[in-house]
Amino acid sequence: MRILCAVDGSEWSQWGVQALEALAGREPEEVTLLHVVDPSAFRTGTGRGKNPVAEKRALGAMEKAGGILLRQAERSARVALGQAATGPRTKYHPVLAHGPLARTIVRQAQRVKADLILIGSRGLSDIQGFLLGSISRQVASMATCSVFVVKQPIHQLTRVTLAVDDSKPSRAAARFLRSRILPESATTTILSSAERPVTDLAVRYLPKTQVEELERPILERATTLVTSLRDEFLKDGYAVVTEVQMDHVIDTIVKHVEADHTDLLVIGSRDLTKSEKLHLGSVSDSLLRHAPCSVLIVRGRRA
């Protein structure tokens, strides 16, 4: 697997590099360590080009600092993958790039044909996330490959939740998890949360038997789905449990990962339209914002 890991020297960026330890059982072929210098970050209110000497000095300082960060990140990556004292089995590629942060990360991932972008997140509050948008959310919305957003230090995957619906992206997420990410020691919960076919208000007034009749085929389809996926995990030797609920999808998944102390939430996501990318209006984005654990969004043809 080819992994691109974005680094900026922050604590959450370090979490992203350290998360390679959780993937050490499936040693990646290549790890690209990327630091992005955004020249717009040091331009003053005087406008671009008004003080070219100062801008050139600032750019040089940022590039020098970026080079130091990349060397440190490579050492950390080797330690995380258990290759610090052994011959390198993974190829490391430090890259210093220029441009807007999120777009440059996505562009570089495409350039190196990454299967996975690994990026730390400081977990902005809902208000901050809405007004500013985090780099990790922007990357997740634009990337054509899978994105692993690390929200806390993660050295081992013990509890993993795979949230699914009856869609191709969900099945692709299950395959990606089994073949690229999941260690043998982990326990996976395959969770399907189906929306009720009637509103909460209607539930109050409709006879219980009628509500159950409407819900039954939906629950049966969800049960058939998780049973099928469970069998695939068991066939590959993984410990797995299943859970099917009838409730609001986002709330159900978030409550589950909180109660289960999940290390990683895995979801499949279809390619977003231009409008969805602009507004970040998807289930995957909602879970990325609200889930307290790290989140793996599986997307891309190589999933």
N, C-alpha and C positions, 0 to 999 in steps of 0.2 A: 504494500500500500504506500502511496505517496502522500505525505502530510506536509501542509504548509502551516507553520506556526508563527503568528504575528507577535512581535515583542516590542515593548516601548519602555521597559525599565520599571514599570509600576508593579505594585504587589500583585494585582490580579493578572498582569501579564506573566509574572513568574509562576502563578498557579497554572497557567496554560502550558508552560514548558514542563513543569513538574508532572502534569497529567499524563505525559508520555509514559511515566512509570506504570500507570494503569493499563497501558497498551503494550507493555514490554513483552507480554506473552505472544503477541503477534508482531514481531519485530518489523517495523516498516522498512521498505527498500530504500526510501529516500525521505529526508526531512529537510525542507527548506525553511530556514529561519529568516524572517522578513522584518526589517525595520523601515518604516516609511517616514520620510522627512517631508512635512507639508510647509512649503515656503510661505504660504499665506499666514501661518501662525505667528511670524515675527514681523510682519509688515505693519507699520504704524499708521496712524490716522493721516499722515502726510501723503499717503498714497504710494502706489507701486512706482519704483524708479526715482523717487524724490531724493533718496539718500542711498545711492548704489553702493558706496563704500561700506556703509554700516550693514546693508543687507548682505553683501558678499561675506563680510566677517561673521555675521550671524549664521549664514548658511554653512560656512566652513566649520564653525563650532558645533553646529548640530550634526553635521556629517561625521566629525571626529567622535562625538559622543555616541552616535549611532554605531560606529565601528566597534567601539568598546563594548557597547551593549550586545552586539552580535557575538563577539568572542566569549563574553560571559554566558550568553544564552547557549552557545554550542557546548561549553563545558557542562552546564546544567543538564542539557539534553543527553549528553553521553552518560552522566551519572544516573539520570532517570531511567535510561534504557539499559543500565548495567553494563555499559561499554567503556567506562572510564579507565579500567585497568586491563582491558582485553583488546584484541584486534578489532577494529571497526567493522561491523557487519552491515551497518546502515551508512549510506552516503549522506553527508551533511553539506548543505549549500547555503552559506550566509549571503543574503541579498540586501543591499541598501537601495531603496527606490525613492522617487520623488513624486508628490502629487497629493490629491485629496485622500484622506486615510482609507475610508471604506472602499471607494472605487479602485484605489491602487491595490489594496489587498485582493479584491476579487479579480482584477486584471492579472496580477502576478500568479494567482492560483490557476487561472486559465493557461497562462504561459507555461507553467511547469507541469500542467496536466495533473493537478492534485486531485486525489480522491476525497480528501478531507481537509478542511480548514480548522485549525485549533486556535481558539482565541479566548482570552480571559475577559470577564465582564465584572465591572464594579457594582452591578445591580442597582441601577438608578431607580428612584422611587417612581411611582406612576406619573406624578406631576412632572418631574424632571424628564422622564422618558418621553412623555407626550410633547413637551415643549422643545426639548433639545434632540431627542433621539440618541441612543447610544450607538457607538461604532459597531458593536457586536450585532445589534438588531439590524443595522443598515447592511452589514455584510450578509447576515442570514437572509435578508430579503432579496439581495442581488445575486448571490452566488449560484452557480449552476451545479456545483458539487455539494457534498454533505458538509455540514457545519457543526462543530462540537463547541458549545459555549460553556466555559468553565466558570462556575459561580462561587466555588469554594475550593480549598485545597483538596485534592483527590488523588490518593496514592494507590488505591485498589478499588475495583468494582466488586462490591459484595451484593448489593441489592439494586436490581435494574428493573425499571417499569417500561414496558412496551405498550403504548396506547395505540389501539388500532380501530379502524372501521373497515367496512367491506369495500376496499379500494385498492388499486394497483400500487399507489405510494405506500400504503400500510404493509402490503406484502413485500415490497422492495425493502422497506425498513427492517422487517423481520429477517430477510436474507442477509442484509448488510450487517446487522447485529451479530448473527450467528457466524458469518464467515470472516468478518473483519475486526470485530471489537470484543466480543464476549469471552471472558476467561472461563475455564472449566469450573472454577470455584464459586462462580456467581449464581445467585438464584434470581430468575426472571419472573416477574408477574406480567402476564398478558392481560391487559385490561381493555374492555370494550364498554364504552358508555354511550348508550343510545338516547337520543332526545325523545321525549314523550310525543305520541302522535296527536295529543290534545293539549290544550293550554292548562295551566294550573287552576285557572278559574273554572274551566269545564269539568275538571276532576271533582270539584266540590259538589257539582249538581248532577253529574251523570251517575247512574247506578254503577256500583263497583264491578259487577259482572260485565257490564258493557265496556268499561275502561280496560278490564283485563282481556277482553276479547280483541280489542283494538291493539293492545300492547303485545299480545302473545306472538304473532308472527315476527315482530321486530326482535323480540327477545330470542326467539328460536333461531333467527338468522345470525344474531350476534353470538349465540352459544355455539352454533355450528362453525362459525369463523374461528373463535378462540380455540375450540377443540382441534380443528385442523392445524392451526399454527402450533398448538401445544405438541401435537404428535411429531411435527417436524423437529422441534427442539429436543424432544425426548429421543428421537431417532439419532440425533447427533450427540447424545450423551449429556445434555444440559438439564439441570434442575429447574423445574418450571411449575408455576401455579397459574390458575386462571380466575378471572373475576368479570362478571357481567352485571352492569347496573343500568337502570332506566332513570336518567336524571339529566340535568344540564351538563353538557360535555365538559366545559372548562372547569366548572366548580368540582365536578366529580374527580377529575384527574388531579387537580391541585390538592384536594383534600386527601386523596389516596397517597400521593407522594409524601405529604406531610406526616400522615399517620404511620406510613411504612418506613420512614427515614430513608427514602430512596437516594442512592448515590447519583443515578443517571436516569433521566427520562428520555425515552427514544420515541420519536414520531416521524412519520413519513409526510412529505409535503410535495404537492404538485408544483410545477413551474408557475410562478405568479405572472399575472398580466401586468402591463405597464401601470395600469391604474392601481392595482393592488400593491405593487412595489412602491408607488408614490405614497399611498396611505397606510402601508403596512397592515392592511386589514385582513388578516388570515388567522385561522385557529393556531397555527404554529407560532405566530407572533404573540398572540394572547398568552399562550403557555410559556413562551420565552420570557415574557414580562412578569408573569405571576408565579411560576413554579419556583419554589425555594431551592431546588437542587440544580445541578448542571443539566443541560439539555442538548441532545443530539438530534439535529434535524437532518433527515436523510433525503437527499435529492440528487438527481443526476442519472445519466444512463448507465454509469458503472456501478450503481447501487446493487 
